[in-house]
Amino acid sequence: MSIRKANINDVNGINALLYQVQDVHANGRPDIFIKGTKKFKDEELIEILNGNDLIFYVYEANKKILGYICIKIIIESESFSKYARKELYIEDLCVDENYRHQGIAKELYDYIIELAKKEGCSHITLNVWELNKNAKEFYKKMGMNPLKTIMEFKL
């Protein structure tokens, strides 16, 4: 088992997990998410894996990708009303539904905490959909707390 930065050879493994994430969202909010799709087209994913903005790390065991975490570092300059800050933003975290509850998500999360410290980040942030109760419970166990809330009124 290892956690490493993803590369082009990981596209199929990451895609399988992206479909699982999309299913969770589409089942919870079919008015927003389209079932049977995924967050990134293949060419977008390849571009991401070749770039530096979003970074995927994969959890691999026996040459199979069992999970991933996708992050980006955000640097905000000081402004009139806010201090400068550097944060590690978690875009996505997914563990294959067949391998959940085995500590893989925690290992990925802990890996990113250490990376954030090395990068000099002051905090880690993410967005989680209200419909995703399991994710919310996991992040709460990891010590995360709500920073802000986005409200909606459906017409």
N, C-alpha and C positions, 0 to 999 in steps of 0.2 A: 504494500500500500504506500502511495506517495501522493503528495500535493506538489504540483508543478505548474508553471505558466503554460497555457494552452498554445497549440500551434495548428497549422493547417491540417495536419493529419487527424485532428480531433473534431473536425466539422461534423461528421456523422454522429459521434457520441454526444456532442453538445446539442445537436439538432433533436435527437431523441428526447432529451430532457426539456428542451424549449417547448416541444409539443405537450409534454406533461404539465408544464407551468401554464400554458395557454388553456388546457382543458380545465384546470382548477378555476381559472378566471372566467372562462366561458360558461362553465356550469354555474358559477355564482352570480355572474352579471352578463347574461346573454344579450342584454340590450347594449352592451359596450364591446364585448370581445367576440370575435368570430371563431366559432368552433372549427377545429381541423387546420388551423393556421398556426403560425408561430411569430414571435416578436421580431425576428430578423430574417430577411430573405437570405438565401445561400451566399449571394455575392456581397451582401452587407456584412454577414458574419465573417467571410474571408477577409474583407477590408478591415474589420475590427481586429481580427487576429494578426493582421500585418501592421496595424497602427499602434498608437500609443495613448489614445484617449481613453477608451474602455479597455480593460485588461481582464481576460478570463484566466482563472486558475482552476485546474481540474483535480479531482480526487480520483486516482486510478488504482485499481487492484486487478491483478491477473490480466493486464492489457485491456481492461474494460473501464470506461469512464462511468463511475457511480454517482458523481456529483460535480457541481461546479459552483464557483462564486465569481461574479463579474463586478468589477469595481472601477472607480475613477478617483483621481485626486483632484480636489477643487481648491483653488487658491483665490481668496477674496482679499483685495486690497482694502486698507482702511478708508473709510468714508467719513463724512460729516457725522453720521449717526451710528456707525458700527466700527468695531475694532477689526483689524486684519485677522484673517484666520485661514488655517489650512485644515481641510477635512478629508477623510476618506469616505466616499459615498459608495454604498453597496447598491448596485443596480439590480442585481438578481442573485439569489442563492437557491439552488435546487439539488435535491438528492433523489435519485431514481426511486420511484414508488416501491420497488421490490427490495430496497435496501434501507428503508427509513427505520428510525428508532434503533440504530446501531452506533450512534455517536459520530457519524460522518459529518453532519451539518455543524456540530460543535467543533470538530477538528478544522473544518474550513473556516469557521468564524474565528477560532483562536489563532489560526495562521494569519488571518487578515489583521487581527489586533496587533500582533507582533510586527507585521509589515507597516501598519499605521504608525507605530512607535518609531520604527527605523526611519520612516519618511518625515518624522517631526510633525505629524498631525496632532491637532488638539482634541479631536473627537471623530467619531464615526456616525454617519447618518444613513438613513434609508427611508423609503416609502413602503408601506404595506397596505394592501387593500383590506377594508373592513371585512369583506367576505372570507378572507383567508384566516380563519380562527387558529388553525394549527401554527401558521407562521407567526401570528401575533403572540401566541403562548410561548413559542420557541424564543423569540427575541426578548420577551419579558424575562424568561429564565436566564438569558445571557446578560441581563442587567440593563437592557435598554429601556428607556422611558419615552413617552410621547413628547415631542418637541413642539408640534403645532398640529392643528386639525383642519382638514379641508371639508367643508360642508357642501351638501348639494340639495337642491329642490328639483325633483323630477316633474316635468310638465306632461 
